[in-house]
Amino acid sequence: MRASCSISVPRYGPRASLLPPAEKLGYRLVVDLYPKQKPAPVKTVKQVLPGEPRPVVIAIDAGHGGEDPGALGATGSHEKNITLQVARELKRQIDREPGMSAILTRDGDYYVKREDRYRKAREARADLFVSIHADACPGSCETARGSSVWVLSTRGASSEAARRLADRENRADLIGGVSLDDKEDSLAAVLLDLQQGATMDASNAVAEHVLVALRQIGPTHRRQVERANFVVLRSPDVPSILVETAFISNPAEEKRLKDPSHREKLAAAIVDGARNYFRMMPPQGTWFAANADKFRPSRHVVGRGETLAIIAERHGVTPGKLRSANKLASDSLRVGDVLDIPAG
């Protein structure tokens, strides 16, 4: 049971950080000032009565902020402002959904370190982390367009696991409430690898759903989910995706990103993707798990490693019915394909 959750700044007093060059700006030294006294906790998740199923919690991360403006749009828009507007709209829509609740890693024009962004998601015990960005094409390629969805690369997962295992002071409560500080290195490595593998599988699954939903409102830059070593996606136990909403360097796409009605469509697509994922894979104890019988999916997004037989078994239908319902000439499938699921 999770009645509420609080997000607070983990340190107090001044803190300095160095920002790398961005666009026309060189290296920048940022000094964050925090109050000496711990601020009152802010309730960020829908309250739940004892015995009631909890909502799934989605942490929304508006990319960049403060002294880090992000990409510069064709007519001067700053990525940090676009991402915050999309993030706020996404939170508004999620909070209206039954069984869903959202928090923001930032709700203003200030800088949050990348590591602190996913730490906030872990503090909130989020079921999903969504980082919002707006892509830019370097140089003069203003025609690049389309949204994209990213997950953590295997290389990024490996480097983060190594760092965490080496960090003896922070091994307690590392993966889903399991402490590693009393485990031998070999056992800790196995536990972390299993947890991170499951998290990456879940990240890929939800990313596939979001990408399919984004295709309904406009072009996507790539057909498939992409992978990179993004720091904000490195949480070992929170499924995490990064959404590049469009190319802010493309004048037409920048114009759409500045349009509130288009931002509503973007947010709705992300909500649709997340909702479809949680209906298929509801976390234990959530509203989606309690209502699982109502959510027999009518479609399935093919994930990596899935076969027609596996998908048919999962949905309680025969491969022949699945093949017939989708007019498939063979059992060959591609990642990202959408299958209609017939009645069992």
N, C-alpha and C positions, 0 to 999 in steps of 0.2 A: 504494500500500500504506500502510495506516494501522495501525501496531501498537498504539499507545496514544495517549492525549491527556491533557493536563494543563490544569486550570483553576486559575488563581491570581488573587488580587486585584491589579488593575493598578497600584495606588498603595500606598505605605507611609507610615506616620505618620498623624497626625490628619486628618480630612476632615469638613467640616460641610455640611449640606444643610437646606433649609427645606421642611417638609412642609405641604401645604395643609390646610385644615380638613376633617375627616371625622366624620360623625355629630355627636356632642355635643362633640367636641374642636375647639379652635381651631388657629391656626397653631402648629407645633412645630419647634423647632430640634433637629436630630439631629447628634451628633458621633460619627463612627465612628473607632475607634482600631485601628490595625494594627501588627503587630510591625515592628521596624526591619529585621530580617533577612527575606529572602525565604523563605517557607515551602517545605518540600519539596513537589514536585509530586505530585498525587494522580492515580493512574491511574483513568480514568473510563470507558474504552471497552474492550470485549472485545479481548484480544490476538489478533493474526492472524499466522500463520506466513508467511514469504516465499512468494509465488506463490499464496496462497489469496485468494479474494475476500473483501473486507471486509464488515462488517455496515453497514447503514444506521444512522446515528446520529440519535437524536431528543433534542433538548434540551427538558426539561420545566421550566416556570417556574411555581412556586407563587406566586400573586399576593399582594402586600402583604407583611407581616412586620415584626417588631420594633415600633417606635413607630407604624407604620402598620397599624392593625388591620383596615382595610377595612370592609365593611358589617357592621352588627350584626344578628344574627338575632332572630327573634320572641321567643325565650326567652333571649337573651343570648349566643348563640354568636358568635364572631368569625370573620369570613371568612378571616383569615390562617391560622387553625388548620385549618379545613376544607380549604382549598386545599393546605396542606402534606400533610395526610393522603391526599388524592386523588393528589397528585403522587408521593408515596412508593409508593402502591399501583400507580400507572401504571408507574413505573420497575420495580417488582418483576415485573410481568407482561411488560413489553417485554423485560427481560433474560432471560426464559425462552423467548422466541420465537427460532426459528432465523433467523439473518441480521439480527437487530435488537439494538441496544444503546442505552442511555439514560444521560443525565447530568441532574443537577438544578442549576438556577441558584442555589437555596438549599436547605439541608437542615437548617434550624433556624429558630428564631424571631428573625430579625434582618432588618434592612432592606437591600435591594439597590436601587440607583437603577435606574429604568426603562431608561435607555440602557445600563447595564452588563449588564442581563439579556440583551438580544439580542447584545451584544458577546461575552458568554460563549459563546453559541451559535456565533458566527463563529469564536471561538478554537478551539472543539472541532470546527470544520469540519462542523457538523451538517447533515444532509439535511432536517431538519424541526424547527421550533420550535413548541411547544405551550404556551400560557399558560393556566393554570387559574384560574378565578374563580368566585364565587357571587354571582348578581345580587341586587339589592334594589330594591323599588319605593318611591319616596319618598312620604311622606304616610301615608295609611291604607289603601292598596290592597293589603291582605294576601292577596287572592285571585289576584294575578298568579302565574303558574306556568310551568314548562317550561324546558328547557335551550335554548341557542342557540349558534350558531357564527359567529364574526366573522372578517373579513379586513380588510386595510388599504384605506381608501378612496383613490381616485385623488388627491384633494386632499392626503392625508397623504403619498403617494408623491412628489408634485410638490414639496411643501415640504421634504421630507427630501433630495431630489435637489439642490435649490437650496442647501441648507445644506452638503451634502457637497462640492459643486463649489466653493463659496466657501472651504472650509476647506483652504487650501493645505498646511498642515502634516500633514494626515492623508489625502492622496490616494493614497498608495502602497498597493498590495494592497487596493484598495477593493472590486472586484467579482470574486469567484471567482479571486483570485490575479493579476488583471490590474491593473497599476499605471496610475494616471491622472496621476501627478505629472509625467510628461514629455509629456503630451498638450495640444494646444491646447484652449481651452475648448469650442469647437464640437464637436470630435471626442470629447472627454471626455463632453459632454452626450449625444451620440448613443449612445456605448457604455453609459453608465449607464442611459439610457432603455430600451435594448434588454434589458439585464440585468434591470432592475426590472420591465419588462413581462412577461418570462418568469417571473420569480419570483412576480408577482401571479397569473398564469395558473395556475401550479402550486399556489399557496396556495388559490385558489378550487376547484381540482379536489379537493384533499385535504379541504377543508372540506365539500364536497358529500358525500363518502364518509362522513365522521365524522357529519354531520347525519343521514344515512340510518340509520346504525348506532344513533344515540341514539334515533331514533324507535321502535326495537324494545324499548326498556326503559321508555318513558314519553312523556308529551306533550312536544312542542317548542314554544317560545314563538312562533316563526314557522316557516312552511313553507320559506322560503328562507334561504340564507346571508346574513348582514347585513354592512354595511360601516361602518367608523368610522375616525377618525384616531387610533388607539391608538399611542402611542410605542413600545411593546414589539414592534409588528409591522413596524417600519420597516427591518429588515435588507434591503439591496439584493440579496442573493444567497442568502438562506436562506428557503425557503417557510415562512410563519408563519401560525398560526391562534390565535384566542383562544376558549376554550370556557367559556361561562357554564353551570356544571353544573346549576343550579336557582336558584329564588328563595329565598334564605335568609330573606327577610322573610315568607315564607309558612310558617306553623307546621307544616303537613303536610310541606312540602318540606324545611324545616330538620330535622325529625325523621329523614327519610330520609338526609339528608346526614351525620347523626351516626351512622348505622347502617353498620358495616363491610361488611356484605353488599351494601348498595346501592352503596357506594363501589367495591366490586369489580366490580359490574355497569357502573358508569360507566366505570371504567378499561378493562374488557373491550371496551366499545363503541368507545372511542377507539382502542384497539389494532386492532380489527376494521377501522375506517375507514382507519387508516394502512396496515395490511397490504394491504387491497384496492387502495389507491392505488399502493403500491410494486410490487405485482404487475403492475399495468397500465403503470406508468411507472418502471421500475427504473433508478436512477442507474448510470452506467457504472462497472464494476469492483466492483460489490456482489454479495453472495450472491443477491439477487433477480435481477440480470442474468444470473448464471451458471446460474440455474435457471428462466429465463423460459419454457422449453418446457413446464415442469410446471404453469405458472400461466395457462393459457388461461382467462380470466374467464368465468364463467357468467352474469354480470350486469354492467350498465353504468349508471352514474349520469349522467344527461344534464347536461352543463355548459353554460355560457353560450356561445352562438354555434354549438352543435353541431346538425346536422340528421340526419335518419334516414339519408340517403345517406352522410354522413361517418362516422357510427357503424358502419354496415354495412361500409364499406370498411376501416375500422380493424380490424374483427374477422373479416374474410375471409368474410363472408356477403352474400347479396343483400338489397336493401331489402325485397323481397317476403317472404323467409323471416323477416326480422326483424319485419316487420309482422304476419305470420301467427302467429309464436310469441308475440306480445304482444297479439293480438286487437285491433289498432289499426284504427279505421275510416278514418283518414287519416294523413298523414305529419306532422301537427302534434304537436310535443313541447313540454313545459315543463321549465324548469330544475329539477332535483331529481327528475324522474321516474326510476324504476328499470326498466330493460329486461332481460328474460331474453335471453341470447345463445344461439341454437341452434348445433348443430354445423355447422362450415363445409362 
